[in-house]
């Protein structure tokens, strides 16, 4: 068995995730051999929103860098939260949520850490919730 190795990881190519948000991957199973976490940057363009989804079996922590984002959450997206630069947000495993950017001109950027080393693997889209908050 080989010894653990520390790695410097450069940001990967930005991609659009299943949730319809823009991600810049960082630490993951693919980039660093991570086995229990994923770290990346997410950007929500002005006026954009994600698809309603949850991360089955995985917790999420978010740190807002710029812009103000909002998020509907709960089984019927009945709760609402606002995230401003410098705020942290915790999303328990399996909680449905729908983040969006209310600004018509300013993007939102945040750092996301999740207990899933293969970030998109635990994403479960919930299209039946997408129309609740137009």
C-alpha positions in Angstrom: 0.0 0.0 0.0 1.4 3.4 -1.0 1.7 6.4 1.4 -0.9 9.2 1.2 0.1 12.0 -1.1 -0.7 15.7 -0.7 -1.6 17.4 -4.0 -2.0 20.9 -5.4 -5.0 20.8 -7.7 -5.6 23.5 -10.3 -9.2 24.4 -11.1 -10.7 22.1 -13.7 -12.7 23.1 -16.8 -16.0 24.8 -15.9 -19.0 22.6 -16.6 -22.8 22.8 -16.2 -24.0 20.4 -13.6 -27.3 18.4 -13.6 -28.7 21.2 -11.5 -28.1 23.7 -14.4 -25.4 25.7 -12.5 -21.8 26.5 -13.5 -19.1 24.6 -11.6 -15.4 24.9 -11.5 -14.2 21.6 -10.0 -11.4 21.5 -7.4 -10.8 18.6 -5.1 -12.6 15.4 -5.9 -12.1 11.7 -6.4 -11.1 12.4 -10.0 -8.7 15.3 -9.4 -7.0 14.2 -6.1 -8.2 10.7 -5.2 -10.5 12.1 -2.5 -12.6 9.5 -0.8 -14.9 11.5 1.4 -15.3 15.0 0.1 -15.6 17.3 -2.9 -14.6 21.0 -3.0 -15.5 23.3 -5.9 -16.7 26.8 -6.9 -20.2 27.5 -8.2 -21.5 30.5 -10.1 -25.1 31.4 -10.6 -25.4 33.9 -13.4 -27.6 37.0 -13.0 -31.3 36.0 -12.9 -30.6 32.2 -13.2 -31.8 29.4 -11.0 -31.0 25.8 -10.5 -33.2 22.8 -11.0 -34.8 21.6 -7.8 -32.7 18.8 -6.4 -31.2 17.1 -3.4 -28.0 15.3 -2.6 -29.0 11.8 -1.4 -26.8 10.7 1.6 -24.5 13.7 1.5 -24.2 16.9 3.4 -23.2 20.3 1.8 -21.5 23.3 3.2 -21.4 26.6 1.2 -19.4 29.8 1.7 -20.6 32.8 -0.3 -17.9 34.8 -2.0 -19.8 37.4 -4.0 -23.3 38.4 -5.0 -26.5 37.5 -3.1 -28.2 34.2 -3.7 -31.5 32.9 -2.4 -32.7 29.3 -1.9 -36.1 27.6 -1.5 -35.7 24.4 0.6 -37.8 21.7 2.3 -39.9 18.8 1.1 -42.3 21.2 -0.8 -39.7 24.1 -1.0 -41.7 25.8 1.7 -38.7 27.5 3.4 -36.6 30.3 2.1 -33.0 31.5 2.9 -30.8 34.4 1.7 -27.0 34.0 1.4 -24.8 37.1 1.3 -21.0 37.4 0.8 -19.3 36.0 4.0 -22.2 33.8 4.9 -22.0 30.1 5.4 -24.9 27.7 4.6 -25.4 24.1 5.7 -27.7 21.8 3.7 -28.4 18.4 5.4 -28.2 15.3 3.4 -31.4 14.6 1.4 -33.0 18.0 1.8 -34.6 19.3 -1.5 -33.5 22.8 -2.5 -33.6 25.2 -5.3 -31.0 28.0 -5.3 -31.3 31.1 -7.5 -29.8 34.5 -8.2 -32.4 37.4 -7.8 -30.0 40.0 -9.3 -30.6 41.0 -12.9 -26.9 42.1 -13.3 -24.6 40.5 -10.7 -23.5 36.9 -10.6 -23.2 34.9 -7.4 -20.1 32.9 -6.6 -19.6 30.5 -3.7 -17.3 27.7 -2.6 -19.1 24.3 -2.0 -17.9 21.4 0.0 -19.8 18.1 0.0 -19.3 14.7 1.6 -19.5 13.1 -1.9 -16.1 12.8 -3.6 -17.9 12.4 -6.9 -19.9 15.6 -6.9 -22.6 14.9 -9.4 -23.1 11.3 -8.4 -25.5 12.1 -5.4 -27.5 14.7 -7.3 -31.2 13.7 -7.5 -33.3 16.0 -9.7 -36.8 16.7 -8.5 -38.7 18.1 -11.5 -42.0 17.9 -9.7 -40.8 20.8 -7.5 -39.5 23.0 -10.3 -42.8 24.8 -10.9 -43.6 25.7 -7.3 -41.7 29.0 -7.4 -41.5 30.4 -10.9 
